[in-house]
Amino acid sequence: MREKALGCWLAMVTDFKSGEIVKGTIALAHALGISVTAEGIASVNQEELLKSLGCDRGQGHLFSQPIPPESVAALLVRHS
């Protein structure tokens, strides 16, 4: 898959219809060779659902609260 990522509001799955839209969006991106990064993941349930739909990566408050740019390097060192 290409390095280009499709960052979307994919974590906003609230019902069956929105789940189908997210599923289709992920499938379309993958068919075009684009990896998918979901933004705004706030719960383990959202993370698990997005993984089951084939989402490649995620970001959001579940993983980290927003931090200032100068703190990113220290965070990466701690988690490597």
Backbone as numpy.savetxt, mean C-alpha at the origin, in Angstrom:
# Nx Ny Nz CAx CAy CAz Cx Cy Cz
8.37 -6.94 -12.75 7.56 -5.76 -12.75 8.42 -4.51 -12.75
7.98 -3.50 -13.42 8.73 -2.26 -13.46 8.84 -1.66 -12.07
9.85 -0.85 -11.88 10.07 -0.19 -10.60 9.02 0.87 -10.31
8.41 1.40 -11.36 7.39 2.43 -11.16 6.25 1.86 -10.32
5.85 2.60 -9.31 4.78 2.12 -8.42 3.54 2.97 -8.61
2.40 2.34 -8.48 1.12 3.03 -8.51 0.70 3.23 -7.06
0.82 4.44 -6.57 0.40 4.74 -5.20 -1.03 5.24 -5.23
-1.89 4.62 -4.49 -3.31 4.96 -4.54 -3.90 5.02 -3.16
-5.15 5.32 -3.14 -5.97 5.34 -1.94 -6.48 3.94 -1.67
-5.73 2.93 -2.04 -6.22 1.56 -2.00 -6.61 1.08 -0.61
-6.14 1.73 0.43 -6.50 1.30 1.77 -7.92 1.71 2.14
-8.58 2.47 1.29 -9.92 2.97 1.61 -11.01 1.96 1.25
-10.75 0.70 1.45 -11.73 -0.34 1.17 -12.73 -0.38 2.32
-13.98 -0.07 2.02 -14.98 -0.03 3.07 -16.14 -0.97 2.83
-16.33 -1.44 1.62 -17.44 -2.34 1.33 -17.10 -3.18 0.11
-18.04 -4.04 -0.29 -17.79 -4.95 -1.41 -17.45 -4.19 -2.69
-18.24 -3.14 -3.01 -18.00 -2.40 -4.25 -16.62 -1.76 -4.28
-16.24 -1.12 -3.18 -14.91 -0.50 -3.18 -13.82 -1.56 -3.23
-14.08 -2.71 -2.62 -13.13 -3.82 -2.69 -12.93 -4.30 -4.12
-14.02 -4.35 -4.88 -13.92 -4.76 -6.27 -13.16 -3.72 -7.10
-13.35 -2.45 -6.80 -12.62 -1.40 -7.51 -11.12 -1.53 -7.22
-10.78 -1.75 -5.97 -9.37 -1.91 -5.59 -8.78 -3.14 -6.26
-9.51 -4.24 -6.23 -9.05 -5.48 -6.86 -8.78 -5.25 -8.35
-9.69 -4.56 -9.02 -9.52 -4.28 -10.45 -8.35 -3.34 -10.71
-8.17 -2.36 -9.84 -7.06 -1.42 -9.99 -5.72 -2.14 -9.86
-5.62 -3.02 -8.87 -4.39 -3.81 -8.68 -4.14 -4.70 -9.89
-5.19 -5.38 -10.37 -5.05 -6.27 -11.53 -4.62 -5.49 -12.77
-5.20 -4.31 -12.99 -4.84 -3.50 -14.14 -3.37 -3.06 -14.05
-2.96 -2.58 -12.89 -1.57 -2.16 -12.72 -0.62 -3.32 -13.00
-0.92 -4.49 -12.44 -0.05 -5.65 -12.65 -0.02 -6.05 -14.13
-1.17 -5.98 -14.81 -1.21 -6.32 -16.23 -0.32 -5.38 -17.05
-0.16 -4.15 -16.56 0.69 -3.16 -17.24 2.13 -3.21 -16.74
2.43 -4.14 -15.83 3.78 -4.29 -15.32 4.15 -3.26 -14.27
3.15 -2.72 -13.58 3.38 -1.69 -12.56 3.11 -2.28 -11.18
4.03 -2.06 -10.25 3.80 -2.52 -8.88 2.87 -1.54 -8.17
2.19 -2.03 -7.14 1.17 -1.24 -6.46 1.56 -1.02 -5.00
1.53 0.23 -4.58 1.76 0.60 -3.19 0.49 1.25 -2.66
-0.11 0.65 -1.65 -1.31 1.21 -1.03 -0.90 2.26 -0.01
-1.59 3.37 -0.03 -1.33 4.45 0.93 -2.47 4.50 1.93
-2.15 4.89 3.15 -3.18 5.11 4.15 -3.61 3.88 4.92
-2.78 2.86 4.98 -3.14 1.65 5.73 -3.07 1.97 7.22
-4.20 1.78 7.90 -4.28 2.14 9.31 -4.59 0.95 10.21
-4.95 -0.20 9.63 -5.31 -1.35 10.47 -4.74 -2.63 9.88
-4.59 -3.63 10.73 -4.11 -4.94 10.29 -5.10 -5.54 9.31
-6.39 -5.33 9.53 -7.41 -5.86 8.60 -7.22 -5.31 7.20
-6.96 -4.00 7.09 -6.71 -3.40 5.77 -5.47 -4.00 5.14
-4.42 -4.15 5.94 -3.18 -4.73 5.41 -3.42 -6.14 4.89
-4.10 -6.96 5.65 -4.36 -8.35 5.24 -5.22 -8.41 3.99
-6.24 -7.56 3.93 -7.11 -7.54 2.75 -6.31 -7.13 1.51
-5.52 -6.08 1.62 -4.73 -5.62 0.48 -3.73 -6.68 0.03
-3.11 -7.38 0.99 -2.20 -8.47 0.62 -2.96 -9.55 -0.14
-4.16 -9.89 0.33 -4.95 -10.94 -0.32 -5.39 -10.53 -1.72
-5.49 -9.22 -1.98 -5.85 -8.72 -3.29 -4.64 -8.57 -4.22
-3.44 -8.85 -3.69 -2.24 -8.82 -4.51 -1.46 -7.52 -4.46
-1.78 -6.65 -3.51 -1.04 -5.39 -3.39 0.42 -5.70 -3.03
1.34 -5.00 -3.66 2.76 -5.29 -3.49 3.37 -4.70 -2.23
2.97 -3.48 -1.89 3.55 -2.78 -0.74 2.48 -1.92 -0.10
2.81 -1.46 1.12 1.87 -0.56 1.78 2.59 0.44 2.65
1.91 1.51 2.93 2.43 2.51 3.85 1.24 3.12 4.57
1.51 3.66 5.74 0.44 4.29 6.50 0.72 4.26 7.98
-0.23 4.74 8.75 -0.06 4.84 10.20 0.14 3.49 10.88
-0.32 2.41 10.26 -0.09 1.08 10.85 1.40 0.82 10.99
2.19 1.31 10.08 3.62 1.04 10.06 4.44 2.12 10.76
4.01 3.37 10.64 4.74 4.47 11.26 3.88 5.72 11.22
3.95 6.50 12.27 3.35 7.82 12.24 4.24 8.71 11.36
3.70 9.79 10.83 4.54 10.68 10.02 5.76 11.16 10.82
6.90 11.21 10.14 8.13 11.67 10.79 8.79 12.73 9.91
9.59 13.60 10.51 10.27 14.61 9.70 11.34 13.96 8.82
11.62 14.55 7.67 12.59 13.96 6.74 13.94 13.65 7.37
14.40 14.49 8.28 15.72 14.26 8.87 15.75 13.02 9.78
14.59 12.45 10.11 14.54 11.25 10.97 14.47 9.94 10.18
14.31 10.02 8.87 14.13 8.82 8.05 15.36 7.92 8.10
16.53 8.48 7.97 17.76 7.65 7.96 17.88 6.83 9.23
17.64 7.44 10.39 17.74 6.72 11.67 16.70 5.62 11.75
15.49 5.87 11.24 14.44 4.86 11.24 14.85 3.66 10.38
15.42 3.93 9.22 15.84 2.83 8.34 16.97 2.01 8.95
17.89 2.65 9.64 18.98 1.93 10.30 18.42 1.03 11.39
17.45 1.53 12.17 16.86 0.74 13.26 16.13 -0.49 12.73
15.55 -0.40 11.54 14.72 -1.50 11.02 15.42 -2.32 9.94
16.73 -2.17 9.80 17.44 -2.97 8.79 18.14 -4.14 9.41
